[in-house]
Amino acid sequence: MLLVLQPLFGTSPLMAALIEVGFEGGHGTAAGLGTTFRELGLPAGETLGLAMATVGVLTAVLLGSTLVVIGRGRQWLARVDPARPVSGGVDPISAEERLNLERAAGTVDSDTPRSMTIDALTLNVALAGGAVGLGVLLKALLTGFGALLGGPDTASLIQAIPVFPLAMVGGLIVQVVLQRSQQTDLASPVAQASLGSVSMDLLITAAMASLNLPLLEENWIPFVALAVTGLTWNVCAFLLIAPRIFRDHWFERGIADFGQGTGVTATGLLLLRMADPLGRSRAMEAFSFKQLLFEPFLGGGLVTALSLVLIAGWGLPLFSAAALALTLASLGFGLRLGRAR
């Protein structure tokens, strides 16, 4: 955006966040940032973000599935852990361990009841609503403090921050309260997963139905350029960088990050289960723990939400320099941890 699209086409610098918003964040992030795009001067931002998210999900599934097929043909998958004994090139596994791995991968039903009552569903809707309500309250407090300390300009800038990252903070507060009060049983994983699935289905359906095609047509050249660039980078990172970073099971670890970086976290998990349905690589655990640190900031988190505000406030050159510095610091820290192990 900084070196090509802005000088040649005069594209809005806010479009520099579209790859992160559409690919990493997905439809939910694009819809949540729609008001922010409009308030900062890019009315087409929501439509472009939703279209980018659609391209990301479709290509993640299609390209990811193709890569899994290629990986199986080239024997990139199911490499045996050197710490485990090998007999005849086959990784021995007991029937009990296989059953546990299949349950963890979700390929068989577990012994946990999956039905829920109306009371449990209502309670979990209330817990989710409480988290969102806390997010709305936090935004009101931030806006009030901004107006008090920095004046109306600061308040209007804070007002552009979307609610959904603050709702994530609200969800964390609800979780801490439940843990401290020893009432964690009130939150049902089955009910929360069902609510999340229904909400995402409704969101994607509504988002696709509300696409403003004339706005997309007006910006199709920078949109296509960004989509192709993002997809090219993700494929190259998977095929060229992942084998050199991961010491074992590079394909399984890399395909999860490819799916999450091109689509959303659920897409990464889907591709990982296709590549490793029994969980032998243990990539599921590593990916899940990584997401605990990653999601609150990127992939629809605070940095994703604040990127538009920072680009508008700092300017694209300064924001790009700050993002590059954070990226290099993260790479250095990760490589240092890897060498230490």
Kinemage of the C-alpha trace (Angstrom):
@kinemage 1
@onewidth
@group {chain A} dominant
@subgroup {mainchain}
@vectorlist {calphas} color= white
{ca met a 1} P 0.000 0.000 0.000
{ca leu a 2} L 2.752 2.411 0.961
{ca leu a 3} L 5.036 1.780 -2.010
{ca val a 4} L 2.656 0.819 -4.851
{ca leu a 5} L -1.072 1.385 -4.414
{ca gln a 6} L -0.981 4.811 -2.781
{ca pro a 7} L 1.487 6.392 -5.254
{ca leu a 8} L -0.126 4.841 -8.350
{ca phe a 9} L -3.830 4.862 -7.536
{ca gly a 10} L -4.175 7.266 -4.604
{ca thr a 11} L -5.731 4.494 -2.529
{ca ser a 12} L -6.805 5.303 1.012
{ca pro a 13} L -4.121 4.272 3.526
{ca leu a 14} L -6.826 2.621 5.658
{ca met a 15} L -6.973 -0.167 3.086
{ca ala a 16} L -3.530 -1.237 4.320
{ca ala a 17} L -5.336 -3.044 7.154
{ca leu a 18} L -7.599 -5.089 4.862
{ca ile a 19} L -5.402 -8.206 4.761
{ca glu a 20} L -5.268 -8.354 8.548
{ca val a 21} L -8.950 -7.513 8.932
{ca gly a 22} L -10.218 -9.867 6.222
{ca phe a 23} L -7.833 -12.812 6.372
{ca glu a 24} L -6.850 -12.925 10.042
{ca gly a 25} L -9.972 -11.407 11.529
{ca gly a 26} L -12.656 -12.769 9.222
{ca his a 27} L -16.253 -11.693 8.699
{ca gly a 28} L -16.814 -10.842 12.358
{ca thr a 29} L -13.887 -8.432 12.481
{ca ala a 30} L -14.801 -6.823 9.156
{ca ala a 31} L -18.397 -6.303 10.270
{ca gly a 32} L -17.312 -5.007 13.669
{ca leu a 33} L -14.966 -2.470 12.083
{ca gly a 34} L -17.550 -1.215 9.588
{ca thr a 35} L -18.458 1.807 11.692
{ca thr a 36} L -14.781 2.561 12.310
{ca phe a 37} L -14.069 2.522 8.575
{ca arg a 38} L -16.933 4.938 7.944
{ca glu a 39} L -16.009 7.306 10.777
{ca leu a 40} L -12.398 7.465 9.595
{ca gly a 41} L -13.342 8.270 5.996
{ca leu a 42} L -13.528 4.957 4.106
{ca pro a 43} L -17.210 4.065 3.578
{ca ala a 44} L -16.259 1.089 1.396
{ca gly a 45} L -14.111 -0.416 4.149
{ca glu a 46} L -16.754 -2.753 5.533
{ca thr a 47} L -17.683 -4.097 2.095
{ca leu a 48} L -14.030 -4.573 1.172
{ca gly a 49} L -13.315 -6.273 4.499
{ca leu a 50} L -16.239 -8.673 4.118
{ca ala a 51} L -15.233 -9.473 0.540
{ca met a 52} L -11.629 -10.051 1.647
{ca ala a 53} L -12.821 -12.348 4.431
{ca thr a 54} L -14.874 -14.334 1.920
{ca val a 55} L -11.882 -14.683 -0.403
{ca gly a 56} L -9.758 -15.747 2.554
{ca val a 57} L -12.116 -18.461 3.793
{ca leu a 58} L -12.715 -19.897 0.320
{ca thr a 59} L -9.056 -19.950 -0.666
{ca ala a 60} L -8.003 -21.277 2.739
{ca val a 61} L -10.280 -24.292 2.338
{ca leu a 62} L -9.505 -24.889 -1.347
{ca leu a 63} L -5.765 -24.215 -1.231
{ca gly a 64} L -5.397 -25.840 2.175
{ca ser a 65} L -7.149 -29.025 1.088
{ca thr a 66} L -4.988 -29.135 -2.029
{ca leu a 67} L -1.844 -28.724 0.060
{ca val a 68} L -2.951 -31.565 2.354
{ca val a 69} L -3.412 -33.844 -0.679
{ca ile a 70} L 0.002 -32.840 -2.026
{ca gly a 71} L 1.553 -33.347 1.404
{ca arg a 72} L 0.185 -36.867 1.656
{ca gly a 73} L 1.484 -37.691 -1.809
{ca arg a 74} L 4.965 -36.390 -0.988
{ca gln a 75} L 4.981 -37.959 2.484
{ca trp a 76} L 5.262 -34.639 4.273
{ca leu a 77} L 2.680 -35.726 6.847
{ca ala a 78} L 2.649 -38.098 9.804
{ca arg a 79} L 6.325 -37.990 10.515
{ca val a 80} L 7.177 -40.067 13.534
{ca asp a 81} L 8.418 -38.430 16.711
{ca pro a 82} L 12.081 -39.504 17.154
{ca ala a 83} L 11.522 -39.934 20.890
{ca arg a 84} L 9.040 -42.753 20.258
{ca pro a 85} L 10.136 -46.286 19.321
{ca val a 86} L 9.531 -47.212 15.715
{ca ser a 87} L 8.880 -50.696 14.434
{ca gly a 88} L 8.902 -51.313 10.700
{ca gly a 89} L 8.399 -47.609 9.974
{ca val a 90} L 5.017 -47.592 11.802
{ca asp a 91} L 4.415 -45.557 14.915
{ca pro a 92} L 3.041 -48.038 17.513
{ca ile a 93} L -0.062 -46.882 19.318
{ca ser a 94} L -2.303 -48.709 21.720
{ca ala a 95} L -6.054 -49.035 21.275
{ca glu a 96} L -6.687 -46.886 24.357
{ca glu a 97} L -4.317 -44.153 23.157
{ca arg a 98} L -5.902 -44.223 19.703
{ca leu a 99} L -9.361 -43.765 21.229
{ca asn a 100} L -8.147 -40.840 23.343
{ca leu a 101} L -6.539 -39.221 20.298
{ca glu a 102} L -9.696 -39.690 18.243
{ca arg a 103} L -11.766 -38.092 21.002
{ca ala a 104} L -9.346 -35.171 21.204
{ca ala a 105} L -9.506 -34.750 17.429
{ca gly a 106} L -13.315 -34.898 17.497
{ca thr a 107} L -13.561 -37.893 15.168
{ca val a 108} L -15.551 -39.946 17.705
{ca asp a 109} L -18.107 -38.998 20.309
{ca ser a 110} L -16.873 -38.562 23.851
{ca asp a 111} L -18.609 -39.772 26.980
{ca thr a 112} L -19.614 -36.223 27.882
{ca pro a 113} L -23.324 -35.535 27.298
{ca arg a 114} L -23.740 -33.092 24.424
{ca ser a 115} L -27.368 -32.174 25.040
{ca met a 116} L -28.362 -29.038 26.899
{ca thr a 117} L -31.447 -27.735 28.645
{ca ile a 118} L -33.234 -24.457 28.011
{ca asp a 119} L -32.056 -23.218 31.421
{ca ala a 120} L -28.415 -23.905 30.569
{ca leu a 121} L -28.771 -22.232 27.177
{ca thr a 122} L -30.437 -19.167 28.711
{ca leu a 123} L -27.742 -18.900 31.367
{ca asn a 124} L -24.956 -19.089 28.799
{ca val a 125} L -26.650 -16.468 26.632
{ca ala a 126} L -26.737 -14.252 29.731
{ca leu a 127} L -23.019 -14.848 30.385
{ca ala a 128} L -22.164 -13.932 26.785
{ca gly a 129} L -24.404 -10.879 27.009
{ca gly a 130} L -22.698 -9.856 30.245
{ca ala a 131} L -19.314 -9.990 28.507
{ca val a 132} L -20.602 -7.798 25.671
{ca gly a 133} L -22.208 -5.413 28.168
{ca leu a 134} L -18.897 -5.049 29.997
{ca gly a 135} L -17.269 -4.266 26.657
{ca val a 136} L -19.805 -1.492 25.988
{ca leu a 137} L -19.204 -0.131 29.497
{ca leu a 138} L -15.421 -0.164 29.015
{ca lys a 139} L -15.766 1.765 25.764
{ca ala a 140} L -17.972 4.361 27.450
{ca leu a 141} L -15.401 4.749 30.234
{ca leu a 142} L -12.528 5.088 27.766
{ca thr a 143} L -14.445 7.667 25.740
{ca gly a 144} L -15.249 9.631 28.898
{ca phe a 145} L -11.630 9.601 30.081
{ca gly a 146} L -10.477 10.590 26.593
{ca ala a 147} L -12.805 13.580 26.536
{ca leu a 148} L -11.700 14.546 30.044
{ca leu a 149} L -7.967 14.264 29.423
{ca gly a 150} L -7.519 14.965 25.713
{ca gly a 151} L -10.540 16.923 24.621
{ca pro a 152} L -13.131 16.205 21.931
{ca asp a 153} L -10.566 15.146 19.298
{ca thr a 154} L -9.223 12.371 21.520
{ca ala a 155} L -12.760 11.321 22.442
{ca ser a 156} L -13.776 11.070 18.767
{ca leu a 157} L -10.667 8.969 18.040
{ca ile a 158} L -11.465 6.608 20.929
{ca gln a 159} L -15.081 6.474 19.786
{ca ala a 160} L -13.851 4.858 16.567
{ca ile a 161} L -12.514 1.856 18.522
{ca pro a 162} L -14.921 -1.067 17.967
{ca val a 163} L -16.618 -2.833 20.846
{ca phe a 164} L -15.583 -6.410 20.046
{ca pro a 165} L -11.990 -6.317 21.431
{ca leu a 166} L -13.349 -4.745 24.610
{ca ala a 167} L -16.010 -7.483 24.700
{ca met a 168} L -13.120 -9.971 24.724
{ca val a 169} L -11.813 -8.199 27.830
{ca gly a 170} L -15.330 -8.421 29.250
{ca gly a 171} L -15.337 -12.149 28.571
{ca leu a 172} L -12.055 -12.462 30.452
{ca ile a 173} L -13.577 -10.591 33.412
{ca val a 174} L -16.597 -12.916 33.403
{ca gln a 175} L -14.295 -15.931 33.326
{ca val a 176} L -12.193 -14.648 36.229
{ca val a 177} L -15.319 -13.955 38.281
{ca leu a 178} L -16.609 -17.473 37.654
{ca gln a 179} L -13.258 -18.958 38.618
{ca arg a 180} L -12.887 -16.892 41.780
{ca ser a 181} L -16.422 -17.739 42.863
{ca gln a 182} L -15.882 -21.407 41.943
{ca gln a 183} L -18.888 -21.368 39.610
{ca thr a 184} L -17.140 -22.425 36.407
{ca asp a 185} L -19.742 -25.157 35.853
{ca leu a 186} L -22.248 -22.439 34.935
{ca ala a 187} L -20.406 -21.884 31.640
{ca ser a 188} L -21.074 -24.836 29.348
{ca pro a 189} L -18.557 -25.449 26.531
{ca val a 190} L -21.311 -27.169 24.517
{ca ala a 191} L -23.706 -24.233 24.872
{ca gln a 192} L -21.026 -21.627 24.141
{ca ala a 193} L -19.858 -23.534 21.066
{ca ser a 194} L -23.444 -23.762 19.794
{ca leu a 195} L -24.047 -20.061 20.374
{ca gly a 196} L -20.802 -19.212 18.617
{ca ser a 197} L -21.630 -21.402 15.616
{ca val a 198} L -25.141 -19.978 15.220
{ca ser a 199} L -23.891 -16.410 15.634
{ca met a 200} L -21.134 -16.899 13.054
{ca asp a 201} L -23.546 -18.472 10.557
{ca leu a 202} L -25.974 -15.572 10.932
{ca leu a 203} L -23.139 -13.047 10.721
{ca ile a 204} L -21.676 -14.488 7.508
{ca thr a 205} L -25.129 -14.772 5.917
{ca ala a 206} L -26.034 -11.189 6.806
{ca ala a 207} L -22.605 -9.928 5.733
{ca met a 208} L -22.798 -11.543 2.304
{ca ala a 209} L -26.367 -10.333 1.798
{ca ser a 210} L -25.406 -6.752 2.626
{ca leu a 211} L -22.347 -6.450 0.361
{ca asn a 212} L -22.331 -3.167 -1.521
{ca leu a 213} L -21.184 -4.342 -4.952
{ca pro a 214} L -20.793 -0.837 -6.490
{ca leu a 215} L -18.321 0.092 -3.738
{ca leu a 216} L -16.437 -3.137 -4.369
{ca glu a 217} L -16.356 -2.424 -8.092
{ca glu a 218} L -14.907 1.050 -7.515
{ca asn a 219} L -11.954 -0.381 -5.570
{ca trp a 220} L -11.432 -3.688 -7.377
{ca ile a 221} L -7.838 -3.015 -8.499
{ca pro a 222} L -6.353 -2.404 -5.005
{ca phe a 223} L -8.621 -5.124 -3.601
{ca val a 224} L -7.340 -7.754 -6.045
{ca ala a 225} L -3.745 -6.588 -5.537
{ca leu a 226} L -4.052 -6.938 -1.751
{ca ala a 227} L -5.789 -10.324 -1.965
{ca val a 228} L -3.172 -11.770 -4.337
{ca thr a 229} L -0.337 -10.371 -2.217
{ca gly a 230} L -1.769 -11.803 0.985
{ca leu a 231} L -2.388 -15.234 -0.522
{ca thr a 232} L 1.068 -15.337 -2.123
{ca trp a 233} L 2.738 -14.459 1.143
{ca asn a 234} L 0.813 -17.116 3.091
{ca val a 235} L 1.588 -19.858 0.575
{ca cys a 236} L 5.273 -18.921 0.444
{ca ala a 237} L 5.464 -18.744 4.238
{ca phe a 238} L 3.984 -22.242 4.470
{ca leu a 239} L 6.117 -23.884 1.778
{ca leu a 240} L 9.402 -22.034 2.301
{ca ile a 241} L 9.531 -20.813 5.896
{ca ala a 242} L 7.630 -23.455 7.879
{ca pro a 243} L 10.007 -26.343 6.991
{ca arg a 244} L 12.955 -24.230 8.180
{ca ile a 245} L 11.382 -23.073 11.454
{ca phe a 246} L 9.619 -26.159 12.815
{ca arg a 247} L 11.922 -28.957 13.854
{ca asp a 248} L 9.304 -31.683 13.697
{ca his a 249} L 5.929 -32.132 12.011
{ca trp a 250} L 6.422 -28.937 10.046
{ca phe a 251} L 3.486 -29.660 7.744
{ca glu a 252} L 0.938 -30.174 10.515
{ca arg a 253} L 2.126 -27.112 12.421
{ca gly a 254} L 2.368 -24.983 9.294
{ca ile a 255} L -1.006 -25.948 7.805
{ca ala a 256} L -2.784 -24.808 10.962
{ca asp a 257} L -1.110 -21.409 10.777
{ca phe a 258} L -1.783 -21.220 7.029
{ca gly a 259} L -5.488 -21.845 7.567
{ca gln a 260} L -5.686 -19.363 10.417
{ca gly a 261} L -3.661 -16.735 8.536
{ca thr a 262} L -5.734 -17.036 5.356
{ca gly a 263} L -9.133 -17.732 6.863
{ca val a 264} L -9.836 -17.787 10.586
{ca thr a 265} L -8.796 -19.934 13.549
{ca ala a 266} L -11.570 -22.437 12.832
{ca thr a 267} L -10.205 -22.904 9.302
{ca gly a 268} L -6.755 -23.626 10.696
{ca leu a 269} L -8.193 -26.255 13.035
{ca leu a 270} L -10.166 -27.778 10.161
{ca leu a 271} L -7.061 -28.157 7.980
{ca leu a 272} L -5.056 -29.507 10.913
{ca arg a 273} L -7.658 -32.214 11.511
{ca met a 274} L -7.558 -33.089 7.827
{ca ala a 275} L -3.788 -33.448 7.956
{ca asp a 276} L -3.603 -35.106 11.379
{ca pro a 277} L -6.994 -36.554 12.362
{ca leu a 278} L -5.588 -38.597 15.272
{ca gly a 279} L -3.481 -35.804 16.751
{ca arg a 280} L -0.218 -37.741 16.590
{ca ser a 281} L 1.857 -34.638 15.856
{ca arg a 282} L 0.587 -32.843 18.998
{ca ala a 283} L 0.302 -29.749 16.820
{ca met a 284} L -3.222 -29.142 18.113
{ca glu a 285} L -1.948 -28.447 21.637
{ca ala a 286} L 0.842 -26.158 20.420
{ca phe a 287} L -1.503 -24.259 18.107
{ca ser a 288} L -4.115 -23.851 20.844
{ca phe a 289} L -1.619 -22.511 23.377
{ca lys a 290} L -0.215 -20.114 20.789
{ca gln a 291} L -3.700 -18.778 20.085
{ca leu a 292} L -4.142 -17.832 23.751
{ca leu a 293} L -1.426 -15.217 23.272
{ca phe a 294} L -2.131 -14.425 19.635
{ca glu a 295} L -5.891 -13.901 19.528
{ca pro a 296} L -6.238 -11.082 22.097
{ca phe a 297} L -3.886 -8.917 20.014
{ca leu a 298} L -4.017 -10.078 16.374
{ca gly a 299} L -6.511 -12.050 14.333
{ca gly a 300} L -9.349 -9.727 15.299
{ca gly a 301} L -7.864 -8.581 18.605
{ca leu a 302} L -6.692 -5.261 19.976
{ca val a 303} L -3.963 -4.578 17.395
{ca thr a 304} L -6.315 -5.399 14.529
{ca ala a 305} L -9.006 -3.128 15.936
{ca leu a 306} L -6.614 -0.291 16.717
{ca ser a 307} L -4.738 -0.486 13.411
{ca leu a 308} L -7.282 1.708 11.621
{ca val a 309} L -7.209 4.308 14.372
{ca leu a 310} L -3.397 4.293 14.477
{ca ile a 311} L -3.076 4.558 10.693
{ca ala a 312} L -5.431 7.546 10.724
{ca gly a 313} L -3.647 9.142 13.691
{ca trp a 314} L 0.005 8.349 12.998
{ca gly a 315} L 0.034 8.086 9.241
{ca leu a 316} L 0.858 4.956 7.263
{ca pro a 317} L 4.698 5.389 7.209
{ca leu a 318} L 5.001 5.634 11.003
{ca phe a 319} L 2.514 2.835 11.564
{ca ser a 320} L 4.384 0.598 9.087
{ca ala a 321} L 7.659 1.268 10.895
{ca ala a 322} L 6.082 0.436 14.267
{ca ala a 323} L 4.504 -2.758 12.875
{ca leu a 324} L 7.841 -3.805 11.356
{ca ala a 325} L 9.625 -3.227 14.666
{ca leu a 326} L 7.063 -5.329 16.547
{ca thr a 327} L 7.285 -8.076 13.907
{ca leu a 328} L 11.088 -8.250 14.105
{ca ala a 329} L 10.963 -8.240 17.914
{ca ser a 330} L 8.455 -11.120 17.885
{ca leu a 331} L 10.569 -13.099 15.422
{ca gly a 332} L 13.706 -12.557 17.487
{ca phe a 333} L 11.967 -13.571 20.702
{ca gly a 334} L 10.507 -16.716 19.109
{ca leu a 335} L 13.813 -17.795 17.575
{ca arg a 336} L 15.577 -17.207 20.878
{ca leu a 337} L 13.066 -19.423 22.670
{ca gly a 338} L 13.514 -22.096 20.018
{ca arg a 339} L 17.295 -22.093 20.382
{ca ala a 340} L 17.027 -22.147 24.169
{ca arg a 341} L 14.963 -25.350 23.982
